[in-house]
Amino acid sequence: MLETLKHDAVTELGGVLSGFWSGIEEQVRLAALAGHDYVAVQEDRVAVMALSHRALELATRFRESIEKEFARWEHASDSPQRERSLTLMSESELEIHLAGQQITELLDHQFLHPLAQLDERLRQLSTALGVARQRPNPLRPEVPVTAFVALFDADDLTPGLRSMVFQQFDKRLPKVLGELYEKANKTLDAAAFSANAPGRVSAGGGSRAGRAPAAHETQSDGEWVPDGGMVPHLEGASTSASPAHGGGHPAGGAAEQAAAAGGEAAATGRVREQVLAEALASGKPLRYRDLVRDQLRAWRERAPGGVERDDGPASASAQAMAANEGIPAGGHVLDTTELLNLASLLQGDDPEPFEKVLAGEDGRPLADVLRHALLSGVRQIGFDPAHTHFSGDEEDAIDLVGILFQSLFDANDLVGDARQLYGKLVVPYLKVALTDDSLFNRRSHPARRLLDAVTEACDGNEGKTPQDQETLNQAGHAVDRVVGEFQDDQAIFELAAAELRDHLDQQRRRAELTEKRAAEAIHGRERLQQARRSAADLVASRLSGRAMTAAVAHFLDRHWRHHLTQTWLRDGPDSPRHLAAVNVGDAMVQVDADAAEVRGAVVAKQLLALQVPLGECYASCGMEATAARDAMARIISALALPDTARTVHQPQLDEATDPADPADDGVLRVAGGSAQLAFDPAIAARMRRLRVGQGLRLVDQDGHESAGRIAWISPLTGRFLIVNRRGVRKTVVSPEELAVMVAEGRAQVRSVDAPFDEAMKQLWQRLNANAAAFDPTAPTRAAS
């Protein structure tokens, strides 16, 4: 079976390079006719001719790379350890690698569903072979892309030729991969080992493709890593974890989540598999809506209000489609062009109905409100609303946009003016979704970039400072530009996103300074508390159980305490100056004891020796010379009289136990303390392993989820400064406090994805939750 898979992969993928260079030569010739840069044209011609002469060699190396990947999958222990070192790359090498990474990322998203099935079935194959699966899927998109990138040296491709070569490769590879995955899944599905393997393939051809274990589930406690990977302990660590640490697909956490969600709903998606197979067989491009059609129908049935929606025609359409993509008899079905015209009329209207849904003031799904708005304006294009309905594809697009925007609000801290901005964007994004499904699975989509930039600008932004208000204004200008100018050219999204991104980059530099100042302020307060505790302990140890004069006790409890705190802060606890300050207090205790025993000569000698240290102590307390002399005179007077009253004095209230600084959160009043917390030591040990840049998802008391990131870790107490996407402080917690939050479900440790990616995760979770509820056989699978 493995040899069959390898043969099919080498044959099918090798065909990508068949006639490849002749097509590139033709493109170079046409570019030469239209271009004006003679030198660049000649360079392209020379380069493509050299590559054409090496076509056989390149094809052979390409096939050998794929064969080696299968060999590494079968014999993982024999794979050589890759040397991890930093090397400098030329600009051309970097461009080639970046082009390859972009293609890999897009393909991972495009083939989420077949890859999820393929992973599960390859796991069953490895079980049947007795192979410990330590290597990733040898048929994943990364394999042919990496093999293709490795064919070229730094000087093989000119800038113009590089673009042509990778565009041609990106054009050919998806179709070949689609056919290969279909064939591989059918081959593995029919395999004899599936009858006995755990989680076997079902008889109907559908796969119970359970999700792959998360990284933290497959490893022991000592090897735990959070979802999305552990951030390396490096200065300036990245905001999100590298995919290399996550152990999943190269596309990262979003791809893993969507693949897992797709696997959990596989039993309810057999019709969808047939749709995909028919699409591949007919050569039609795969659409995102084909992947989630069954879940969307289940969601429409189970959404609040169900089929009894108050918009009349839309609910009738939903009921009819549930039976047979069907349309009620005698009704007009709006085609895509008509719906686009209707959306264009609605674009720019008052977004208040959408705002209310996003703000939680309207309990209906956003998709229902959008349907109602569209059908309310159907008269303007000459149709009767009572007998007008949407087709199945358009229903799916409306639902996807509605769930997407609600997921964005659920996954981010969007308040105030952000509601109006997102309300304005609902209709333009519906127009994009109606004609371009890649909005949902292509990270480089211009509309996706704009929504990411707007979300980053609005996340946690209440406009309280001039800088925050300026950021909101820039986001508003970008949104207004799209609403006012977008018809069918998506370049307006790219332009608006680029302008807003430039502003965010400037604000990010300010945010870095804000983070630094916040960290310095927290660190300063922690040092002050530690200094006060140290001084309080020293004072308590000298006063405890000792009867002494009121003047000496007052000096120790007030002036000496302050002097100890100052020397600790300025010079450190082990510095000579701080140790000398400690000696001053000890000397005063001894002087008082000698005076009590009427050792006048010794007392006088010691007071003369302490005159300068006492003056320094009073000066550090801010006392002027006259006040210092008066204080010293009171001490001398008290020690000079043998019958001066002596009592045991109680130290003043420890300043370190005073209420926390108002800027701190109420749960953070004991810096570094954990005595009052009931936490799991194992979870706390995991939290202590987190590093700067590690992503978090925080859930507030209302159940609202938002993104967070560790911006700084205290070297004194180990506390984490957690900020939002814009670098604004959210909270400060100790590892023990974070362990409690994780145990209570108020925090999750995982990578910080782009806002759109996070919303797509929630979209999958919503759809699969409804699909599991709709399918009576699915509850145990959904729970797992």
N, C-alpha and C positions, 0 to 999 in steps of 0.2 A: 504493500500500500504506500509506504514511504517513497519507494523508488518511482511509483506511478506519479505521486505528487511532484517529486523532483523533476521527472521527465517533462511533465506538463508545464511546470513553472519555467524551466529552462527554454522549452520550445516556444511557449507563448510570449514570455518576456523578451526572449531573444529576437522575436519578430518586430519588437519596437524599433530596432535599429535597421530593419530591412528597408532599403531605399531611403534611409534617413538623410544621408549626405547629398544625394542628388536633389532632394527637396530643398535642402539648405542652399545648394549652389544656385538653384533657380531663384530663391529669395534674394540672394546676394546680387544676382544679375538684375532683378527688378529694382532693387534698392539703388543700384548704380545708375539706372536710367533716371530715377527720380531725384537723386542726390546731387549735391554741388561740391562736396569735399572729395576731390580726386585722390588725395593721399590716403584718406580713410578707406575709400572704396578699394584701392589697390591692396591695402593691408588686409581687408576682409577677403579679397579674392585669393591672395597668396595663402592665407591661413586655412580657408576652406578646401583649397586644393591639397594642401599638406594632409589635412584630416581625411580627405577622400581616399588618398593613397594608402592610408593606414586603416581603412574601414574594416578589413578582415581582422586585423590585429585587435582593434577596439571591440569588435563584436565578440571575439574569443575571450578577451579579458572580462567583458561584461557577463558572459555566461559562466565563466569560472568563478566569479564573485558570488553568483547565486548558488552554484553548487557547493561552494565552501560554507555558505550560510546553513545549508541543510546538514552538512557534515558537522558543523559546530552544534547544531540543534541535537543531533543524534549522539554525539560524543562531546558533551559539554566539558568534561574534565580534561579533555585534550586540548581545549582552546587556549592559546597563549595569552598570558596576562598582558594587557595593553599598558604600556608605559605611560604613566601620568606625569606629564611635565608641561611647562609653559613654553611655547615657541612663538616667535614673531611670524606674522603672515603678511605677505604683500597685499596691496589693495585688490589686485585681480584675484588672488586666492580667496580673499575674504568675500568678494562679490560672488564667486562661484559657490562657496559654501552656503552663503545666505540664500542664494537662489534655490539650492537644493533643500534647505530647511523649510523654505516657504512652500515648495511643492509637497514635501512630506506632510506638513501640517494640514494643508488643504485636503489631501487625499485621506488622511486619518479621519477627518470629519465627514468626508463624502461617503466613506465605506464603514461607518460605525457599526451598522447592523450586521453585514456579512462578516466583518472581522470579529465581532462578538461571538457569532456562531462558530467561526473557524477556530478561535482560541479554545473554546470548550471542546470541540471535536478533536483538535490536536492534543489536548490534555488526555482525552480518552485513548488516543493512539499511543501516546507516550506511556500510559499505564499498561496497555496491552503489550508494548515492547519491553516493559521493565526499565524504561529510561527515566531517570530523575530529571524532570523538565526544569533545567536551570537557564535555558536560553529563551528569548522571546520568539514569537511566531516567525518562522523563516519566510513566510509569504507576506509579511507586513509591508506597507508601501515604502518604508525606510530602506528596505533591502535593495530594490532596483534603483532607487534614487541615489543612495550612497554609492552603489556600483557605478552609476553613470558619472557622478561627480568625480570619482577616483580615476576616471579615464583621462582627465585633462591635467596637464602641468600648468604652471602659472602663466606661461607665454603662449599656450596653444590657442587661446581665444582672445580676439580683440574685443574691445567694449561693444562694438556694434554686432559682431558675430555672437558674442555671449548671449545677448538678448534673443537673437533668432534661435539659437540652439536650444535654450531652455524653454522658450515658448513652444517650439516644435515638440520637444519631449513631453512637456506638460499637456499638449494637445493629444498625443498618441497614447500615453500611458494609462489614463483613466479607463478608456474603453477596454484595453487589454486586461487590466486588473479586474474590471467588472466581470468579464467573461471567465477569467481564471478563478475568481472567488466562487462564482456559481458552480463551475465544474468541480472545484475542490470540495465544496460543501456537499455536492451530490455524491461524489466519490466516497467521502468519509461517512456520509449518512447511510450508504448502502453497505458499509463494512461489517464483517461478521463480528468483530470485537465489540461492537456497540451493544450487543445483546447482554453482555456480562459486565460492561464497564459501569462504574458508579455514575449516577446522573445520566443514564443512557438516553440515546436519541429516541424520540417517540415514534410510534408506528406511522403517524400521519405525515412524516417528513419534517414536522416542526421540531425544533430542538429546545430541550429544557436547558437553555444555556444560562446557568447560574452565573452570578458575577464572580470575577476573579477575586481571591482574598486580598484585602487591603494590606499594605505593607506592614502595618502595625499588628495585623492578625496572624501573619505567617511567620513572625519572628518571635523569639522569646522576649521576656521583659527587658533583658539587657541589651537587646538589639532593636528596641522600639524606635520607630520613626513616625512622625505624624503624616496624615494624608497629604500628599503633595510633596513630601520630602522634608528633610531637615536642612535648614539654612546653614551653610558652612560658617565656621567661626572665623570670619575675615572682616577686616575693616571695610566699610562701605558695601556690606553684603547686599545682594539683590533683594527687592521687595518680595518676590515670590521665589519659591524653591525651584531649583533646576530639575527638569524632568529626569535627569540622570539619577537623581536621588529617590525618585518616586517609584521606580520600578514598573511603570506602566507604559502606555503608548507614548511616542515622542510628542504628541500634541499636548500632553500634560493632563492636569486634573479634570478639565472640562471633557476631554475625550473619554477618560476613564469613567467618569460619572455617567455620561450619556450611554456609553457602551454597556455599563452595568445595568442601567435602567432599561435599556433595550433588551438585555438578556432576561431580566425579571418578567418582562411582559411578553416573552416569546411565545408562551403557550396560547395567548389570546391573539397572536398575530399571524396565524397561518394564511389567512386571506391576504394579508399584506405581503407575505413571502411569495405568494402566487403572483401578486401584482408586480413585485420586483423582478421575478423570473420572466414574466411576460415583457416587462420593459427592457430587460437585458436582451431577450431573444429578438425583440423587434428593433433593437438599436436605438431606442428612445433614451434621452438622457434621464437619469434618475432625479427625482425631485424630493425635496425634504418632506413635502406633504404626503408622499407615498409611504414614508417610513412611519408616520404617526397617524395615519387615517383611522385605524381601528380605535386607538386611544382617544382621538378627538370625538369620534361618534359616541364612545362611552362617556366622555366628559360632558358632551351636550345633554346626554340623558340624565346624568347624575348631578349636574351643576345646580346651584341654588335656584329654585324655580322650575327646574326640570323642563318638561315639555309644556308646562302651563305658563309660558311666558306671556307677559302682557302686551307684547308687540304684535300678537295675532299672526300676521303672515309669516314671520320668521319662525314661529313655533310650528306652524303647519309644515313649513319646509323641513324643519328638523325631524318631525315625525315621519314625513314621507321618505326622507333620505335614509332614515334608520332601517327602513324596509328594503329599499332597492334604489339607491342613488336617485330616487324618484322624485318626480314633480307632480303636485296635485293636478288632476285633470282640469284642463281649461285655463291653467295659469301660464303666465309668461315667465320664462327663465332669463334672468339678466346674464348676458355674456360678459366676458372680461372687459371689452371695450365700453359697453354701456355702464358697467360698474365703475370703471375708471372715470368716465365723464361725470357720473353721479358724485364720486369722491372729490373730483376737481371743483364741483359746485359747493361741496361742503367744506372744502379746505379754506381756512381763514375765517370761518364762522366762529361764533362764541364757543369756546371749549369748556364752558362751565359744566355741562353734563358729564364729560369725561373727568374733569377735576374732582367732582363729587365722588365718583367711584374710586378714583385713586386715593382720595383723602379718607375713604371709609365712611363717607356720609350717605352713600347709596349702596345698599347691600347687593345689588344685582351685579353679575359679572360684566366686565367692561365690554366683552364681545356682544352681549345682549343690547347694551346701550348703543354701541356702534351700529348694530343692525337696525335698531329703532330709528336712529338718526338718518341712516341711508334710505330706509323705506319711507320716512317722512318726507323726503325730498324727491321721491320718484316721480311725482306729478310734473316736476320741472323738465323731465325728459320725455314726457308724453305717455306715461303708463299709469294704470290704476293700482295704487298700493295694495288694495285688498286682493288682487289677483297677480301679484308680482312676487317672485321668489328667487333665491340664489341657487346656483348650481352647487354640487358637492364640493368642487374645488374651491369655489369662492367662500363657501361656508368654512372650509378648513383654514383658508387664509385669514378670514376675520377672527376665528377662534385663536389662531396662533398669535396674531398681533395683540389681541386682548389679553391673553395669558402672559405674553411677553412683558407688556407694560405693567401689569399688576405684579409680576415677579420682580421687575426692576424696583418697584416701590417697596416690596417686601424684603428685598435683599440689601437695601441701602437706606441710609438715614436722610430721607428727602422731605424737607419741610418748607413751609412758606411759599415763596415765589416759584419753587420747583414744580409745584402742582400745575400751575398755569402753563409752564414751559412744556411739560410732558403732555398736558391736554392738547396743546397746539400741534404736537408732533404725531398724535395718533393717526390722523387721516393721511398725512404724507407717507407714513410708514406702511399703512395699509396699501397705498398705491404701489409702493415698492414690492411688497410681499405678493401682490396679485400677479406681477409679471416676472419676478426674480426670486426664486426659492433659495438662491445662494445666500440671501440675507441671513438665513438661519444656520448655515453650516460653513460659511467662508469668513474667516477672521479678518481678512483684508478688505472686506466689503466696505465701500465708502460710507454707507448709511450706518453701518455698525460702528465705524470709527467715530462718527459724529455722536452717536448715542453714548459711547464710552466717554468721550470728552465732556459732554454735557453732564453726565452723571458724576464724573470726578469733580467738576466745577460746583455742583450743587450738593454733594454728599456732606451732610452735617453743616451746611453753610446757611446761617440765619441772617447774614448781611449786617452783623453788628459792628464791624470795623470798616473803614474806607476801603481796605484791600479786598475784604470779602464782598462788599457791595459792588466793587469794580468787576470782580470775577462773575458775579451774578449778571451784571449788565452785559458783559461779553458773551455769556451763554445765551442771554436773551436776544442779542443781536444775531447770533448764529442761527437760533431757532427762527426768528422772524425772517431771516434771509431765505431759509429753506421753505417756509410756509408761503412767502410771497413770490418766489421764483421757480420752485420745482414744478415741472410738468411731467417730463419723461426722461430728462437728462440727469443722471445720477452724479454728474461732475459737480453739481452745486453742493452735494453733501461733502465731497472731498474738499472743496474750497472752504466751506464753512468750518469743517473739522480742522483743517490746517491752521486757519486763523485763530480758532479757539485754543488749539494745542500750543501755538506759539505763546499765547498769554499764560497758559497753565505752566509752561516750562519756566517762564519768568517767576510765576508765583511759587513754583516748587523750590526755587533757590531761596526765596524768602521763607518758605516753610522749613527748609533745612536749618536756617538760622533760628527760627522759632523753636524747632525741636531741640537745638543745641542749648538755647537759653532755658527752656523748660527743664532739660536734664541738669543743667548747672544749678538751677534754683532748687530742684529736688535734692541734688547731691549736697548742696550747701546746708539745707535744712537737716539732712541726715547727719552730716558731720557735726552740726551744732548740737543735735540731740545726743550723739555719742559723746561729745565733749562734756555736755552737761551731766550725762550719766556718770562718766568717769569722775568728774569733780564731785558729784553728789556722793558717790561711793567713798571717795577719799575723806570728805568732810564727816560723813557718818561714822567711818571707822575711827576717826580721831576724837569725836565727841561722845561716842557710845561708852556709857558706863564710867565716864570720867567727870569728877567734880572740878570745876574751874571757874575763874572769875568771869563776870558778865562781859567785861571789856575784851578779854581774849576770845571767849566763845563768840561774841559778835563779830570780831575780826575774822575768825575762821569761817563762820557761817555766811558772811557777806562778802568781805573784800577778798579773802583768800580763795573762796569758791569761784568768784568772778575771774581772779587772776589765773587760776588753774584752767578755766574754760578758754581764756584768751590764748594762753601759751599752747594748749592742746591744738586749737584751731590754726594758729599761725606757724607753729614749729613742729607739731606732731607729738604723739604720746611718748616717743622714745628720745626726743631731742634733749640736749643738755639744758636748754632753757626751761623746759617743762620739768625736768628732774630737779633743777635748782628751785623751782617754785614749790615743788613737793617738799623739799628740804626746809623751806621757810616755815611752812605749817608745822612740820615736825619739831623744828627749833622752838616755835612759840609754845607748843604743848610742853616741851621740856622746861622752858623758862617758867611757865606757870607752876609746874611741879616743884621746881627748885625754890620758887618764891614761897610756896606753901610750907616748905621745910626751913624757911628763914635762912636761906643761903644767899645773903645779900651781895657778897663780892662776886659770886658766880653769876647771879642775875644781872648785875651791872655790866659785867664783862660781855655777857651774851647780848644784852640790849644794844651795847655799842657796836658789836659785830653785825647786828641785824638792822642797823639804822639804814644803810643803803638798800638792802633787799626789800625792807618794808616800804621805803620810798618808791621803789619800782612797782611794788604791788599796788600801792595807792594810786600811782600814776596810771597804771593799766586800767584802773577802775574809773578813771576820768576825774579824780579829785585834784583840785588846785593845791598849791603848796601850803597855804594857810590851813585849809581843812585837813590836809595830811598831817601837819604838825599838831593840830588839836587832837586828832585821833591817836597819834603816837603818845601825846601827853597823857591821855586818859588811860592808855595801857600801862605807862610807866607809873602813874599814880596808883593804879589798882595793884600793881605788883610790889610797889614800895611799902605798902601797909600790910603787915603780917596778918592782921585780923580781918582782912577783906573777905566778904562772904563768898563762898564757893558752892555751886550747885551743879547737878547734871542737867545739861541743856539738850533739848530736842531740836534736830535740824529743821530748817524751814522746808516747806513743801517743795519737792523735787520739780524743777521747771520742766524736766524732760517728760513728766507725766501729765503736763497740762494738755488741754484739748489741742487737737492737731490744727495745723494751719488751715484757715478757711478755704484755701485753694485745693486742699486734699479732700478725697472722698471720705464719707463717714466710716467706711469699713477699714480705713487705712491708718488708724490712729496709733498703732504700735508699729514703728518702722522695723521691719525684719522680724517681728514677733510672730509666734504661732501657737502660743500656749492656749489661747481661747478658741482655736479653730479645731473642728473635728474633720480631719482630712485623711485621705487614703495615702499612706507613705509611698506606695508604689507609684501612684499618679503624681505625687509631689516630686519624686525622683525624676520622673519623665519631664516634668515642667522645668526642672533645673537644667536640663540639657538643651533647652531652647536657646536660640541665638538671636542677635540683632537682625531684623529683617524678616523674622518668622511671621507668617500670616495667621490671623485669627478671625473667627466669626463670633460676634458677641450678640447675645439675646437679652433685651431689656425686660423690665417687669411686665410690659404689655405684650411680650412675645415678639416684638419687632426685632429683626435681625439686621446687623450692619457689619461692615468690614473693619478690621483693625490690623495693626502691625506693630511689632515690638521695635521701638525706635532707640531704646537705650536700656541697659541693664546696670543697676547700681553696683559698683565694685565693693561697697560697704555692706549692703543688706541683701543684694541679689534681687531687689524689686525690679519689675518691668514697667517702663513707661510705654503705654500703648496709645497710638495715635490713629486717626482715620486716614482716608486716602489722601487728604490734603495736608497731612502733617499736623493737624490740630489735636491737642491732647484729649483723650477720651477718659483714661483712668490710669492709676498706678496701683499695681498689685504685686504681692509677694508670690513666689512659686506655690506656697501653701494655699494662699487665697485663690490663685488660679486653679489649683487642683480641686478646691471646693466648687468653683464655678463650673469646671468641666464635669464633675460628678453630678451636679444638679442640672446639667444641660443648658447652662447659661453661657457657655463658651465652647467652641470647637477649635482645635488646633489643626489647621490645614492651610494650604497655599492660598494666597490672595489672587484671585483671578480677575481679569478685566470685568467690568460691570455686566457687559452683555453675556460673557461666558457664564457668570454666576446666575444671571437670569435664565439662561438656557438650562442650567442644571435644575433650577426650581421648576421650570416648565416641564421637564421630563418627570420630575417627582410628582407634580400635580397630575399629569396625564396618567402615569402608571398607578398612582394611588386610586384614581377613579376606575382604571381598567381592572385593577385587582378587586375592587369592590363590585364591579360589574360581572366579573367572572367568578362563579361560585367555587371553582377549583383552585383559585389563586391565593387564598389568604395566607397559607403557610409560606408560600414562596415570597409574597410581598413582605411578610414580616421578617424573613431572613435577609 
